[in-house]
């Protein structure tokens, strides 16, 4: 199997245009410092440049997140409008898909907005960060969204594992322990739950949840493949090959570097194909997805 002969699907990508970044708090210390994002990337790139980088890495499609990061009002928090992502999807419908960010404090208004994003804007899934609200995935405030995701037949992805210090004025606890997906999977057995960001430092716990529940999956993004725990690589390469999905959390991980590191993991051809592409097609019903 030749390098990058599989056209990958990246399930976690941040829309990173200058327009989008103007709506985010400036965080050079986090992105360029701790995360080592290059200056030319951190300041924002065009859709054309993102697609060029995706092509160079053999990535065919990317799921763009309309991020909800905390309750509006604090300068560290921000929400990206669904329309911003929808515009990118409309410009490149064969390359981009939309992911609707969730805020648990939006209540039923947020639930209706999620429905609008799916039915009117063509979004294919939901996304949220538990730590930005310090509410674990099994907190009751997330449950109305879970019910709506079941009704709409869309997956929901959420960060599991530790969170970072994104802003020193807004320190957040790591509430996304993978074990908290246990109750959610029991309460919503038809809901496809994707624990993104690998689950580090509780990767074994994340693997246990995916092994226990038919409807729980692992999103392998945000942590460089060369640093993945050996147990995760074994899982991808063996009995977990149907339960893992590729992602970068771009710009946290560079597209080309991530693909290159995956090539060094020694994955079996079938397992690698499922991981990079087939599982995303199946879990997100991409064969049935239509553009608005």
N, C-alpha and C positions, 0 to 999 in steps of 0.2 A: 504494500500500500504506500503510495507516494505521499509526501508531505503536503498537507492541506488539500488533498483530493476530495475530502468531504466538505461540502458547503455547510458551515456551521450556522446555528441559530443561537444568538446571544439573548438570554431571557432577562438580563438586568443591565440597562444602559441609561445613563443620565443624559438628557438632552443638554447640549453643552455649547449652544450658540451664545454670542455676546448678548443677544436679546434675553435669553433665559438667565444668563449670569447676572444681568442687571437687576434681576428680581431676587437674587440670592445675597445674603450677607457676604462681605468680602472675607475670605478665610485663607489667606496665603500661608499662614503658619501651619494650618492643617494640611491643605492640599500639596503645597510645594515643600513644606517642611516634613511633617510626619509621613505623608503618603508618597512623597518623592515624585509628584506630578511635574513634568517639565513645564518651564515657563510658557513656551509657545502654545501648550495645550491648556494650561490653567487659565489663561486669559480668555479662552473661548475659541471655538473653531466653527466653521460653516458646516452645513449639512453636506456640501460637496466634499469637503475635506474629511469629514467623518466617513463618508461612503468610500472615499479613496483608501483610507486606512483599513476599513473593513474588507475591501477587496484584496488588499495586500496580505491580509491575514486569513483569507478564505472564509470570511463570514458573510453569509448571504443576507440574513435578516437580523434586525435588532428590535427589542421591545423597549420603547422609550417611556420612562416613568414621569408622570405628572405628580411630582413629589409633594407630599404634605409633611412638613417637618415642624412639628410643635404647634401650640396654640398661638394664633396671631396676636400681636400686641407686644411681645418681647422682641427686641432687635435681633436676637439670635435665630428666631423662627421665621419660616416663610412657607408659602404655598405657591406652586406653579399652576397657572390656569390650565384646565383641561384643553381649552382651545389652542393653547400654544403647541401642545403635542399633536392635537388633531390637525393643525395646519401642516406640520411636518409629515404626518402620515398621508395627507391629501397630496402633498407634493411628490412623495415617493411611496406610493401604496404597495409596491412590490418589494420594498426593503424595510419599511418601518411599521410597527404595530404600537397601539397605545395601551398604557397601563394606568389605571385610575388610582391615584393616591387617596388614602383614607385618613380622616381625622375623627376620632371617637367622640369628640365633643360637639360635632356637627349634628348629632342626633338624626332624626328622620329627614331633615333637610339634606344631610350627607348621603343618606340611603337613596333618596330621590335623585340626587346628583349622580350617584354611581349608576343608577338605572339609565339616566339620560346619556351618560358617557358611553354606555354599551349600546343602547338602542339608537341613539341619534348620531353619535360620533364614531361608532364602530370599534370601540375599545374591546380588547379580548380578555382582560383580566384586571384584578385589583391588587394593590400593593400598599403595605404600611410598615412603619417603623415603631415597634412597641416602646423603645426607649425614649423616643421624642416626647412621649406622653407619660412615661413611667407607668404604663399599664401593660401587664403581661398578656400574651395572646389569649389566655383563658379568662380574661376579665369580661364581665357582663357587657361593658360598653362596646365591645367588638361584635357581640352576638347579632345585633340587627343587620350588620354588614354580612355576616356569614349566611344568615337566612336569605338575604337578597342574592348573594352569589350562587346559592343553591337554586334559587328561582330562575336566575339568568343563565345557569349552567356555565359559569366561568370559574377558573381557579383563582385563588388568592395567595399571594406570596408575602412573607414577612421576614424581617431580619431576625435570625436566631444567633445566639452566641453573645459575646461581649460587645459593648458599644465603646466608642472612643470619646475623648474630650474634643468636641468639635469647636467649642467656643468656651474659653475659660470663665466667661461670665454666666454660663448656663450648663453646669455640670449635671450629667444624667446617669442614673443607675442602669446597670445591665439587667434588665428584667426579662430578656428573651431567652430564658432557659428552654432548650428543646423539649424537656419533659412537659412543659405547659401545653404543648400541642396534643398531649394524650387525651385530656378532657374534651378538647374541641373535636378531635377525630371521633371520639365516642358519641358526642352529641350530634355531629353532622357527618355521618358515614358516607354520604354521597358528595361531600364537598372536597374538592382537590386542594390540599394544603401543601405549599411549597416553602420549606424553611431555607431561606437564602443565606448567603455568607458562611456556608459550611457548618456553622455551629461551634466553631472554635471559641473557647477551649473545651467545649462539651461535645465534641464530634462523636464520641462513642454513644452518647445519649441521643444525638440526632439519628445516627444509624439505627439505634434500637427502635425509635419511633417509626422510621420508614419501614423497618422490618416487621414491626407489629401491625401497622395499619396499612391496608390496601390503598387508602386515599392520601397518604403522606409521602412527600417526595423531598429530595435534597437539591437545592440550588448551589452549585459549586462556583461561587464568584467571590470577589473582593479580597481573597487571599491567594497569593501566587502559588500555582501548582507545585513548584519545587519545594514549598514549605508545607504541603498538605500532610497530615498524619498518614502513616503507612496503612492504617486500618481503612481509611477512606479510599485510597488507591485500590486496595484489595476488594473493597465493596463494589467499586465501579467496575472492576475487572471480572467480577464473579457473580455472586447471588444477588447483588444489588444493581445490576446493569440496566434494569428496567425502571429504576427509581431515582435516577440522577440526571440533572440537566445542567448544561454548560452556561456559564455567564462570566462577565468581567466586572460589572459595576463600573464601567468606564466613566470617568477617566482614572478611577482608582487603580485599575489594571489596564495596561496597554494591550490593544488587540493582538498585535503581532507577537509581542513577547509572551503573552499567555498561550497562544497557539503553539509557539515554539517549545515552551516548557511542557505542554501536554504531550508533545511528540517524544519527550524523553521518559515518560512514565511507563512505557512498555505495555500499553493497553492492547488487548486482543482486537483484531479488526472489527468484529461484530460489536463488542462492547464499546469501542470508541465511536462507531457510527451511531449507536443508540444514544450515547452520552452527548455527542456534539449536535445531533440533529433529530433523530427519529423520536426520541422521548418527548421533545418539545412539540413536534407535530401532533403527536397523539394526545398529550395532556392538554394542550391548548386548542385542540380541534382545528388546526390550521387548514386542514383539507376542506372544512366547512366555512371557514371565516370569510366574510365578504367585506368589501370596503363600503362606506356609507355613500 
